[in-house]
Amino acid sequence: MFDAGVAAVRADACLPTHLPPDRPRGRNVLLAVGKAAGDMAAVAVRHRHFDAGLVIMPDGGLPPGAALPPQIATVFAAHPVPDARSEQAGQRALALARGLTAGDRLVALVSGGGSALIVAPRPPLTLADKMAITQQLLAAGAPIGDINRLRRHLSLIKGGGLAMAAAPADVCTLVLSDIPGDDAALVASGPTCPMAPDDDWRALAARWGVALPAALDARGDRPAPDRPNPAPPRCIGHGGMALDAMAAVAAAAGYAVINLGAAIEGDAQAIARAQAAQALDEAAAGRRTALISGGETSVVVSGQGRGGRNQCYAAALAQALAGHPAICAFAADSDGIDGNSDAAGALVLPDTLARLAALGLDMAQLLAASNSAHGFAQLGDAIVTGPTFTNVNDLRAILVG
């Protein structure tokens, strides 16, 4: 089910039919940024000609065997917390956009993870400030939508900054969404999507306990765009497509599918307990059911361990199911990386808690230390895929019966 979900949102499955036709005059320029950037760029250049381009992706983000022509440069940067390479990548992206003229077209291929990969701090912010703010938001369990809404106001490239730099060239933005609800303007913090004027970034910072530098507050809001709004972004792939593919696999195996949706947000442990209760009800009724869901849960970090929201969900789910013999499950991040671990997620089996206890480990203690990855790795039940070259956030399935 996981493999089918990922395959449905790889670039070769969802990008080609959305690419604009080759440019009859003027230059066709490619900019791809995000966890899926390498895959999206490799597919794009197989179907269209580009005169120049830049691909910005995390380490390991270029699929094996992917070929890019010499005029398409590749850059690697950090995720989820930006680094010096991210700032250099942001400057290169702005320079590429500023070199465009009337008659040129920028094709922006945007996917989740781009917010950390391209950084251009709005003065007087520094890279160190942006890194600290990102770390605070992640540790506080802020949802990705709020994180990216705040990021848009702290950057010269996000929130439409890249589109302003590209004026007067045309801009075509194709988005692979990792945002629950699929607001394309928030994916990678919307580098080609101007911000709404009533987006209160100060309130967002206060809500999540982020201390902004006083000098930034004194500067006020970022100036409004000085160009007409570019064409709205087009969402070419999202979590709902992955869930549909997962549902088809489950149905073929004889399960009645309950699709809980691809926009679930909230505390990972609370969501696990609620979904466990639903699964237990299905089991009590003797139904053979697949409960599938997506979205992006959150975790308030309480220890120094390893793991992420999917392994946290899986650990809490195992506790709530208490070894029910007719239920198993998985939770994994579609990009192949869950939090600060090397796993995508984890399996939950009827004997998960018993085998863990036999190793002298306790799930509640692991959760309290934010160390769920250790437990699943010791069991051999971590799902380790490496980068999948796509990103539509969490994919989860609970099989009953």
N, C-alpha and C positions, 0 to 999 in steps of 0.2 A: 504493500500500500504506500509506504514512504517513497519507494523508488518511482512508482507511477505518478505520485503527486509532484515530485521534483521534475520528472521528465516533461510533464505538461506545461511547466513554466520555464523550461530552458529556451534560449533564444531561437534555436532552430525551429521550435514548435510555435512560437507566438510572435516573432518579429518580422519575418519577410513580407507578409502581406500589408504591413503598415508603413514600410519604407516609402518615402516620396520618390518620384521618378528622378532619373538623372537630370542634372541642371543643363538646359540648352545653352545658356550663356552665364558668365560669372563662375565663381569657384564653388564647388561643393566641399564643405569642410566638416569633419567628424570630430565630435568630442564625446567620449564615453567615460562615465564616472560611476563608481559603485562596486559592490561585490560581484555583480554580473557583467561589469564593463568589458572584461576580456572576451567573454563568450559573445556578448552582443556585438562588439566590434568585429570579431572574426566572422560572424554571420553576415553583418552588414556589408563588409568588403567583398564577400562572395556574390552579393546580389546587386551592388551599386558601385560606381566609381567615385572615389574621393580624391581631391587634389592635395589635401593635407589633413592632418588630424592628430589627436592626442588621446591616449587611453590612460586613465588613472584608476588604479585598482589596488587592493591589498596584496601583500606578499602571497605568492602562490595563486594569484587570481587569473592567470592565463592558462586555459585548458591545454593539456598535453596535445601536441600536434597542431595547435592553432597557428595559422599563418597570417601575418599582417604585412602589407606592402611597406617598402622602405620609407614612404612619405608619412606613415602613421607612427608617431613616436609612442613609446610606452613608459609609464612612470609608476613606481610603487610607493605606497605611503601606509600610514598606520591606521588601525581600527581596533577598538571603538574610541580610544582616546587619541587625538591627533598628535603628531610629532613634527620635527623640523622639516621632514620630507613633505608633510601635508601642506605646510606653508609654502614651500617651494612649488608644489604642484598647483596650489591656488594661484600663485603668480604666473605660472606658465599658462594656466587656463585663461586668465584675464588677458595676458599678452596675445594669445591666439585669437581671442574674441576681438580685441582692439585692432587687430590687423585686418579685419574684414571691412569690405566697402559695399556700397549700394550695388545690387546685382548678385552678391554672394549669398550663400545660404549656409547656416550652421545647423547641422543635424546633431542634436543633443540626445544621447542615449543615457538615461538616468535610472539608477537603481539604488536600493537601500545600502547604507554604509557610506554614501557619498559625503555626508555631512562631516565626517572625520577625515576623509581622504583629501578634501580640498578646503583649505583654511586661508582666509584673508581677514584678520582681525580688524574691526572698525576702531580707529584711533579714539581714545588712547589705550585700548586694549592691546595686550601683547599675547604671543603664543602661550606663554605660561599661564596667563589669565584664562584663556580658552580651555587649556588642558584642565585647570583646576575646576572650572565651572562644569565641564563635562563629567569629571569624576564625581562632583557633588550630586549632579542630577542622577547619575547611574546608581550611586550608593543609596540615594533617597527613594529609589523605586519609581521615579517619574515615568509616565507613559511616553512612548516615542513621539506621539503627536505634540505633547507639551515641550519635550526636549527640543524638537525641531522648530516649534514656533518661537522659542526663545533664541535659538541659534540664528534665526533669520535676522534678528535685530542687532546681532553682535558682529555682523560680517559685512564686508564689502562685496562679496561674491554671491552669497545666499539671498533669498528673498527677492529674486529678480536682478541682482547685481550683474550676473553674467550677461543677461539679455541686454541690459543697458550698455555694457561694454561692447557688445556686438553691433549696436546700432550704427548705420542704418540697414545692416544686412537682415535678411529674413531668418527667422529662427523656427525650427521644427523640433519639438520635444516629444520623445517617446519614452514612456515610463513603465518600469516594472515595479509594482507597488509592494512595499513592505509595511504600509500604514493601515491599521484597522480602519475600515470605512473607505479606503482607497482614494483619499484626497491627494491627487497627484501633485498639488502645489506644496505638499509637505514632504514628499519623498526627496531625500538628500537635502532637505531644507529649501527646496524650490529655487535652484540657481537661475532658472529662466522664468520664474513666476512672481510677479510683483505682489507685495503684501497688501492685505486689507488695512485701511487706515485706522481701524478701531482695535487692532490686535495689541492688547496691553501687555507688553513684555515685562514691565516692572512688576505687575501683579503675578505673572507667572514665576518670576524669580523669587518673590516673597513666598508664594505658595509652597515651593519646594526647598525653602531655606537656603537659597543661593545668595551669597553676599556679592553684589556687584561693586566694582571700584567706584568710589565717589566721583572721580573725574569723568567717568562715562555718564553717570546720571546727570552731571552738569551740562553735558553736551546735548542732552535731549534726544528727540527722535531722529532716526536716520532720514536724510532728505528724501522727498518723494521722487519717483522715477521721472526722468526728463525726456522720455520717449513714449510714444503710444504703446499700449500693452501688446506684447507679442501674441502670436496665435496660442490659444490655450493648449496645455499639454494633453497628450493622448495616452491613456492607460492601456497598455497592450497585454499585461499579464498581472494576475493578482491571486491571493490565497483561495478565492472561491473556485478558480480553475483547478487548482491543486486538489481541493476537496472533492470536486466532481470526479476527478480521475481516481482518487482513493475510493470513493463510493462505488465506482464501477467494479473495482477489484473485489470489494466486500460483497457486493450483490452477486457477482459471479461465483463466489464461494458459498452462497446460500444464506447470507445475512440480510435481515431487514435493516435498512440504513436510516438512522436518525442523524440528520445533518444539523448540528448546533450553530453553524455559521463560522465565517472567517474573520469576524470583527470582535472577538472576545478579548476584553481587557480586564485588568484587575489583579489582585494578589494571587500569585500562583498557587499557594497552599489552599486558599479559600475556594478557588475555582476547582481544584482537584477534589476537595471534599464534596462540593456540590455535584460534580459529575460522577463521583463514586456512588453517591446516594441514588442517582438516577440509574446507574448501572445495576446496583443491588436490587432496585425495584424491578428492572427488566428480568433479572435472574430469578427473583421470587415468583414472577409471573410465568416462568418457563419459556420466555421468548428468546430466540436466537437473533441477537441484535448487534449492530455495529454503531457505536456512538462516535461520530467524527467531529472535529472542531479545529479552528485555527485562530489567528489573531496574534496578540502579543501580551502575554502576562508580564507581571513585574515582581521583583523581589527586593525587599529591604535587606541590605547586606548586614549581617550581625556577627560575622566572624571573618577569619583570614583564610578560609579553606578554598576549595576549587569547586566549580560547578556553574550552573546558569539556571535560567527560569524553567527550562524543560526538565532538567534533572531534579530541580526542586519540586516541580509539579509531580513528577513520577514518584519521588520519595513520599510526598504527602498522600498521593493516591494509594500507594502500597499500604501505608498506615490505615487509611480509611477502609480499604477493601479487606484488610485483616486476613489475608490468605484465602479468600473465597475460591473454591476449587474450579469454578466455571468461568472465571474472568481473567483476561490478560490484556495488556495495553502497551502502547508506546507513546512517547512524546519526544519530538526532535525538532531542531531548528532547520528549516529548509536550506539554509546556507552551509550547513555542515559543521558549524561552530556554535556551541552553547556556552555563553558566558566566558569565563577565563579558563575553560577546560579545552582538551583536544577532542572532545566527543561532540556529536550532534545532539545527543539526548540519551535516553535509556529505555530499556524494556522493563515491564512489571509483570511478573509471573505469580502463580498461586503460592509458590514456595519462596518468594523473594525475602520475606522477613525471617523465615526459618533458616535459610542458608546464611543470611547476614548474621543472625544470632550465633550460628555455629562457628563463625569467624571471630566472635567476640566483639561484634560491632552492633550499635544500636541506632536505628533510623532517626529517632527523636534527637539524639545527641549530634548526629551528622547534620541534621537540619539546623539545629541551634548554632552550629559552627559554620554555617554556609559551606558545608563540605560534602554535599551529596555526591559529587563526582567520585570521591574516594570510595564510597560504598559500592557504587555500581561498577567501578573498575575492578574492585576486589572480587565481585561476583562474576565478572566476565559478561555483564549485561549492559555495558555501555555501548551505545551505537556510534561507531567510529567510521566516518565516511571520508574525512578530509573535505576540502572545499568542493561544493557542488556546482559552483559557477552560476548560481541563481540566488534569489532571495525574496521570498514572500512571507517570511516569518514562520511562526510555529505551526507544526502539523501534529495532530494528536488523534489517536484511535483507541477506543476501548471495545474489545470483542467479548460478548456475553454468550455463553452456550457453545 
